[in-house]
C-alpha cells in the first residue's frame, strides 16, 4: 500500500523530516522558499496532509485546490493563518502546538519586558556607536520592574506563566484582563487580580499582550487605549501583529506619551512599520518568542506526531477544530 503524501511547507529540523519519511511520502522545502498561495496550492493538489507554519494561509480558495487534503498540522500555538470554518466545511483537520512552548514564550515575554523597561537595546546602540564618554545620573534611566504593577491582557497558559514570573520572581502586583476569569485557585497561584481592560491600562506600569489574534482582537490596543496608559508605562506585544495598531503606537512612542514598547510581532510582518524603525524607545525582535532549540524541536515533533496519529487513523493530538 502506498504511503500518504504530505507537504512540509517550510524548512524544519532535517531529522524530524526523516522521521516523517518513515510514515509518509514527503515533499519538503529544505531551501525554505516562501511560496505564493498559488505555488502552495499547486504543491498541495496531491497531498493528504501538510505541516504548516503561521506563514501559510489555509483558506477556502486553497482548500478548493487541494481535494485530497485531510490535515494541516501547524507548527505554532497560534493558528490565525487557518480559516477554521473553511477547513471544517472542507473536512480538513487543523492542529496546533500548545503547551510545549508555554514556558519558553513566557521567559521571552519577561526578557522583552525587562529589556524594554531598562532600555537595554537603546543603551547598547549608544555604546556601540562610541557615544559613551562619561557616567551621568540620568543616563538611560528607565523604570523599575520589581514592585511595579504588571498588567496582562490575555490570561491563557503563556499569560499565566508571565504572571507567575512577575509575582513570584519580582514581587510585582499582577492585574489581568481576559475573556473569562481564571478559577480562584489559578488566580491565587498566579497572585493575579481580574480587572476591566480600561482599569488595567490606566494602572499598569507594564502592559503585556498575550491574546490570540482574531477579527475580534484586531487593534485591541489602538490610539484610544494608548491614551489611557501612564506616560511612564511600557507596552509589550508577544501575541500577534494586528493586536496593536502599530502606526498609532509609533506616534505615542515618538511623542513620549508612553515610555517604551517591546515588540516581537508586527502588523504585516516580516515588514515593520517604518515609523517604528525611527523611534529609539522601542525594542524590536523578529517573532522569536518561542525560539529556543529544545522548544522549536518540541513544536516540530508535536506537529509531526499530529500528522502521524491522524493519517494513521487515530484522532488528532491537539485539534483546533473538532
Ligand atoms: C506561535 O506558536 O504561535 C508562535 O507565534 C510561532 O512561533
Boltz pocket constraint, residues with backbone or C-beta under 6 A from the ligand:
constraints:
  - pocket:
      binder: B
      contacts: [[A, 54], [A, 75], [A, 76], [A, 77], [A, 78], [A, 79], [A, 97], [A, 101], [A, 238], [A, 239], [A, 287], [A, 290]]
      max_distance: 6.0
